[in-house]
Amino acid sequence: MTEYKKRMDMHTHTDNSPDGNHSTMYLCECAEQTGLRAIAFTDHCEVDAYYKDHYDRATFQAYFEVVKARSVFRGRLIVAAGIELGQPAYDPALAEQILSKFDYDVVIGSVHNLRGRKDFYFMEYDSFTDSDLDAMVEEYLKELLTMVQWGGFDILAHLTYPLRYMVGENHRNVSLNRHSDLIDEGETLPTLPYVRRFREFGGEYVTVGSDAHYAEDLGKGVNEGMKVAQEAGFSHVTLFQSRTPLPIPIE
């Protein structure tokens, strides 16, 4: 696998996410040691559980720690302040209020659960038929499309999220192929045909990120992601600063 010079990880989580495990400062040290040029900390903020699960406090702490780390690592590592907004289209007014609190560099939009249901990670799949799961995938893609139409984010995260657990861990026969029309209206998958299709639709900005929740996973898959972007026809990947896309040549 090619080792690219300007490697960035635009999707990572600190211990300010419920499922994160390491501090912002420690992750910066690890990122520098592994040769990353830039890292974006995009801790979780589930809009539909903002007050119930105390994301109002966690987002404040996360932003404060990134500002501190940015000062310490200035000139050594680009540290971007980000947030992963889960389910923002379920309450757009609250989502916009959350984003107005801090000067974020990058906002990730994601859907982790369908309305009134658990995160796909926590669902028990044994009781569902493949037809049930396919219906859930379709509902999930429609929710993604609603979020895309809302549009208050910079990066669409892990379009294949439900399949991690339906297929990856439970080995069920579910795919996105039947739903290509919905995918075409939204964004892209992390596989070459869909990244190429995104490019054909006029897509300009593509980012790479590990979605790391542990220090040892920082930068994981970034080389592969950059290779896919290049093969799809992109000459640049994207770094976001102050919500502005900055193209970085793939070298």
LINTA-V268333 format. One record per pair of residues at least 24 apart in sequence whose ideal C-beta (glycine too) atoms are under 10 Angstrom apart, sorted by the first residue. I is the first residue (numbers start at 0). GAP is how many residues later the second one is. Records with the same first field share a line. If there is no record, write none. Layout:
I->GAP ; GAP
This chain:
0->222 ; 223 ; 225 ; 226
1->221 ; 222 ; 224 ; 225 ; 228 ; 248 ; 249
2->32 ; 220 ; 223
3->31 ; 33 ; 204 ; 218 ; 219 ; 221 ; 222 ; 223 ; 226 ; 233 ; 244 ; 245 ; 246 ; 247
4->30 ; 32 ; 243 ; 244 ; 245 ; 246
5->30 ; 31 ; 32 ; 220 ; 230 ; 231 ; 233 ; 242 ; 243 ; 244 ; 245
6->24 ; 27 ; 28 ; 29 ; 30 ; 31 ; 32 ; 201 ; 212 ; 215 ; 216 ; 218 ; 219 ; 230 ; 241
7->28 ; 29 ; 30 ; 31 ; 32 ; 70 ; 72 ; 199 ; 200 ; 201 ; 211 ; 214 ; 217 ; 218 ; 229 ; 230 ; 231 ; 232 ; 240
8->25 ; 27 ; 28 ; 29 ; 30 ; 31 ; 32 ; 33 ; 71 ; 198 ; 199 ; 200 ; 201 ; 202 ; 203 ; 208 ; 209 ; 210 ; 211 ; 212 ; 213 ; 216
9->28 ; 29 ; 30 ; 31 ; 32 ; 70 ; 72 ; 95 ; 96 ; 98 ; 144 ; 145 ; 147 ; 197 ; 198 ; 199 ; 200 ; 201 ; 212 ; 215 ; 227 ; 228 ; 229 ; 230
10->28 ; 29 ; 30 ; 31 ; 71 ; 73 ; 95 ; 97 ; 99 ; 144 ; 146 ; 147 ; 196 ; 197 ; 198 ; 199 ; 200 ; 201 ; 211
11->24 ; 27 ; 28 ; 29 ; 30 ; 31 ; 68 ; 70 ; 72 ; 197 ; 198 ; 199 ; 200 ; 201 ; 202 ; 203 ; 205 ; 206 ; 207
12->28 ; 29 ; 30 ; 31 ; 49 ; 71 ; 197 ; 198 ; 199 ; 200 ; 201 ; 204
13->27 ; 28 ; 29 ; 30 ; 44 ; 47 ; 48 ; 51 ; 52 ; 55 ; 198 ; 199 ; 201
14->28 ; 43 ; 46 ; 47 ; 50 ; 198
15->25 ; 27 ; 28 ; 29 ; 39 ; 41 ; 42 ; 43 ; 44 ; 45 ; 46 ; 47 ; 48 ; 49 ; 50
16->24 ; 25 ; 26 ; 27 ; 28 ; 38 ; 41 ; 45 ; 67 ; 196
17->25 ; 26 ; 28 ; 31 ; 35 ; 36 ; 37 ; 40 ; 195
18->25 ; 100 ; 102 ; 194 ; 195
19->24 ; 38 ; 42 ; 192 ; 193 ; 194
20->191 ; 192 ; 193 ; 194 ; 195 ; 196
21->190 ; 191 ; 192 ; 193 ; 194 ; 196
22->42 ; 46 ; 192
23->37 ; 38 ; 40 ; 41 ; 42 ; 43 ; 44 ; 45 ; 46 ; 48 ; 55
24->40 ; 41 ; 43 ; 44 ; 47 ; 48
25->43 ; 189
26->38 ; 42 ; 52 ; 185 ; 187 ; 188 ; 191
27->37 ; 38 ; 40 ; 41 ; 42 ; 44 ; 45 ; 48 ; 49 ; 51 ; 190
28->40 ; 43 ; 44 ; 47 ; 48 ; 186
29->182 ; 184 ; 185 ; 186 ; 187 ; 188 ; 189
30->38 ; 42 ; 45 ; 46 ; 47 ; 48 ; 181 ; 184 ; 187 ; 188
31->41 ; 44 ; 45
32->182 ; 185
33->181 ; 182 ; 184 ; 185 ; 186 ; 188
34->184
35->41 ; 42 ; 174 ; 182 ; 183 ; 186
36->39 ; 40 ; 41 ; 202 ; 211
37->39 ; 40 ; 41 ; 42 ; 67 ; 201 ; 202 ; 203 ; 208 ; 210
38->27 ; 30 ; 34 ; 38 ; 39 ; 40 ; 41 ; 43 ; 170 ; 171 ; 173 ; 179 ; 180
39->26 ; 38 ; 39 ; 40 ; 41 ; 42 ; 43 ; 44 ; 64 ; 65 ; 66 ; 68 ; 114 ; 115 ; 167 ; 169 ; 199 ; 200 ; 201
40->24 ; 25 ; 28 ; 29 ; 38 ; 39 ; 40 ; 41 ; 42 ; 43 ; 64 ; 65
41->24 ; 38 ; 39 ; 40 ; 41 ; 42 ; 43 ; 62 ; 63 ; 64 ; 65 ; 66 ; 68 ; 113 ; 115 ; 167 ; 169
42->38 ; 39 ; 40 ; 41 ; 65
43->39 ; 40 ; 41 ; 42 ; 64 ; 66 ; 68 ; 169
44->38 ; 39 ; 40 ; 41 ; 42 ; 43 ; 50 ; 53 ; 54 ; 62 ; 63
45->38 ; 39 ; 40 ; 41 ; 42 ; 44 ; 64 ; 66 ; 67 ; 73
46->38 ; 39 ; 40 ; 41 ; 42 ; 43 ; 44 ; 45 ; 46 ; 47 ; 48 ; 50 ; 51
47->38 ; 39 ; 40 ; 41 ; 42 ; 43 ; 46 ; 47 ; 64 ; 65 ; 67 ; 68
48->37 ; 38 ; 41 ; 63 ; 64 ; 70
49->35 ; 36 ; 37 ; 41 ; 44 ; 45 ; 47 ; 48
50->43
54->28 ; 30 ; 31 ; 43
55->42 ; 45
58->24 ; 26 ; 39 ; 40 ; 42 ; 43 ; 45
59->41 ; 42
61->40
62->38 ; 39 ; 40 ; 41
63->38
65->36 ; 38 ; 39
66->35 ; 36
69->35
77->27 ; 161 ; 163 ; 168
78->26
79->24 ; 25 ; 26 ; 159 ; 160 ; 161 ; 162
80->24 ; 25 ; 159 ; 160 ; 161
81->24 ; 25 ; 26 ; 72 ; 73 ; 127 ; 158 ; 161
82->24 ; 25 ; 26 ; 70
83->24 ; 25 ; 26 ; 28 ; 69 ; 71 ; 73 ; 74 ; 127
84->24 ; 25 ; 26 ; 62 ; 67 ; 68 ; 72
85->24 ; 25 ; 26 ; 27 ; 33 ; 61 ; 71
86->24 ; 25 ; 26 ; 27 ; 28 ; 56 ; 59 ; 60
87->58 ; 59 ; 62 ; 63 ; 64 ; 65
88->26 ; 54 ; 55 ; 56 ; 57 ; 58 ; 59 ; 60 ; 61 ; 62 ; 63 ; 64
89->24 ; 25 ; 26 ; 53 ; 56 ; 57 ; 60
91->54 ; 55 ; 58 ; 59 ; 60
94->52 ; 55 ; 57 ; 58
95->54 ; 56
97->54
98->53 ; 54 ; 144
102->139 ; 140
103->50 ; 136 ; 138 ; 139
104->49 ; 134 ; 135 ; 136 ; 137 ; 138 ; 139 ; 141
105->47 ; 48 ; 49 ; 101 ; 103 ; 132 ; 133 ; 134 ; 135 ; 136 ; 137 ; 138 ; 139
106->45 ; 46 ; 47 ; 48 ; 133 ; 136
107->45 ; 46 ; 47 ; 48 ; 49 ; 50 ; 99 ; 101 ; 103 ; 132
108->35 ; 38 ; 39 ; 41 ; 42 ; 43 ; 44 ; 45 ; 46 ; 47 ; 48 ; 78
109->34 ; 37 ; 43 ; 45 ; 46 ; 47 ; 48 ; 49 ; 51 ; 101
110->28 ; 29 ; 30 ; 31 ; 32 ; 33 ; 35 ; 36 ; 45 ; 46 ; 47 ; 48 ; 50 ; 51
111->28 ; 45 ; 46 ; 49 ; 50
112->27 ; 30 ; 48 ; 49
113->25 ; 26 ; 28 ; 29 ; 48
114->24 ; 28
118->42 ; 46
119->41 ; 42 ; 43 ; 44 ; 45 ; 46
120->40 ; 41 ; 43 ; 44 ; 48
121->43
122->39 ; 42 ; 43 ; 47
123->46
124->37 ; 40 ; 41 ; 42 ; 44 ; 45 ; 46 ; 47 ; 49
125->44 ; 46
127->38 ; 42 ; 44 ; 46
128->43
129->36 ; 42 ; 43 ; 44
130->43
131->42
132->29 ; 30 ; 33 ; 34 ; 37 ; 39 ; 40 ; 41
133->32 ; 38 ; 39 ; 40 ; 41 ; 42 ; 44 ; 45
135->26 ; 30 ; 38
136->25 ; 26 ; 29 ; 37 ; 38 ; 39 ; 41 ; 42 ; 45
137->38 ; 40 ; 41 ; 44
139->36 ; 39 ; 42
140->35 ; 38 ; 39 ; 40 ; 41 ; 42 ; 44 ; 45
141->37 ; 40 ; 43 ; 44
143->38 ; 39 ; 41 ; 42 ; 43
144->37 ; 38 ; 40 ; 41 ; 42
145->40
146->39 ; 40
147->37 ; 38 ; 39
148->36 ; 37
152->90
153->51 ; 53 ; 84 ; 86 ; 89 ; 90 ; 91
154->32 ; 50 ; 51 ; 52 ; 54 ; 83 ; 85 ; 90
155->30 ; 31 ; 32 ; 51
156->30 ; 50 ; 52 ; 54
157->31 ; 32 ; 51 ; 53
158->24 ; 27 ; 28 ; 29 ; 30 ; 31 ; 32 ; 35
159->29 ; 30 ; 31 ; 34
160->50
162->26
187->44
189->31 ; 34 ; 35 ; 38 ; 39
190->37 ; 41
191->35 ; 36 ; 37 ; 39 ; 40
192->35 ; 39
193->34 ; 38
194->30 ; 33 ; 34 ; 35 ; 36 ; 37 ; 38 ; 39
195->32 ; 33 ; 35 ; 36 ; 37 ; 38
196->35
197->31 ; 34 ; 35 ; 36
198->30 ; 33 ; 34 ; 35
199->32 ; 33
202->29 ; 30 ; 31
203->30 ; 32 ; 34 ; 41 ; 43
204->29 ; 31 ; 32 ; 33 ; 34 ; 35 ; 40 ; 41 ; 42
205->24 ; 26 ; 27 ; 28 ; 30 ; 31 ; 32 ; 39 ; 41 ; 44
206->30 ; 31 ; 32 ; 33 ; 38 ; 41
207->29 ; 30 ; 42
225->24 ; 25
